[in-house]
Amino acid sequence: MKDIHNIHVLFVVNPKSGTANTKRLFSVIEETSKFYNYIWEIFYTTGQNDEEKIVEKINIYKPETIVAAGGDGTINLIARLIVKSNIKLGIIPMGSANGFAYNLRIPLNFEQAIKIIFNNSAHTVDILRINKHKYCLHLSDIGTNARIVKRFEKEKSKGLIGYGKQLFKELLAGQTHFKYTIQASKITKNSKAEVIVIANAEAFGTGAKINPGGSLNDGKFEIVVIKPYPWWAGFQLIFSFFSGKLHKMRYVRVYKTSKATIKLKKPQIFQVDGEILDEVRNIEIELIPRGIQVIY
């Protein structure tokens, strides 16, 4: 067990996360604080000026560790506030997909997740800065999955079953490819795509491996392009997602880089770590190597 005697821990809890059970979480925090002897406070997000309020709390409370208890959006919120700082990030996954936690192999069980925070060491991981002011920890994308996430949010779906329902609806709607230009590492590529994924990690929270072999701390990220494909190849693609062989498909191209620009012929829906943003035509991505310290 790490020497955590009297360290200050700030828990940032999203009570509206997909699997949130705040009463149970509160009990677990109380129990573990007695065992590990840490000092703690809880901040509950409301969706109203959370970022400003958390910054104020950090300045007053001066925590050594901030624990994000929520989904990828909550984790992203904390991460962008502590880039290149000495504050460590702990994670208690409570979202619908928990993509970042999945890539770090952090369990969904509250007790097990907290044991990791207070027994394991922090590791530096890369983070992506998008269009100067947005940050991405694991995956962002344009195209099919972004539309699925938008449907998911609009219909207030929950969990993997809800995601599967929206995936089925999207497949029934048919393919909608778009034209793009990628400029990265002396490569310029003009073509059409069904999906473009900006991948700092390996997989979605569903377990679908969009970027087999992807690493969170190798100083690079991948741009995964799924080109238009015949309808029957859709089944092959789904199988390759979960077998870790997507990069071997003839309809897939992967570009590895540390900086890139993606230009789209027409505006497209864009999602970053599960958050739907306004439609975009230009996306600038730069990697911040070892930008945050994460306990896992």
PyMOL commands that set and color helices and strands:
alter all, ss='L'
color gray80, all
select helices_A, chain A and resi 22-36+50-61+72-81+99-103+110-119+144-154+159-173+233-243+246-248
alter helices_A, ss='H'
color red, helices_A
select strands_A, chain A and resi 8-13+39-44+65-70+88-93+122-130+134-136+139-143+178-184+187-193+195-199+221-226+252-257+259-272+275-295
alter strands_A, ss='S'
color yellow, strands_A
deselect
rebuild
show_as cartoon
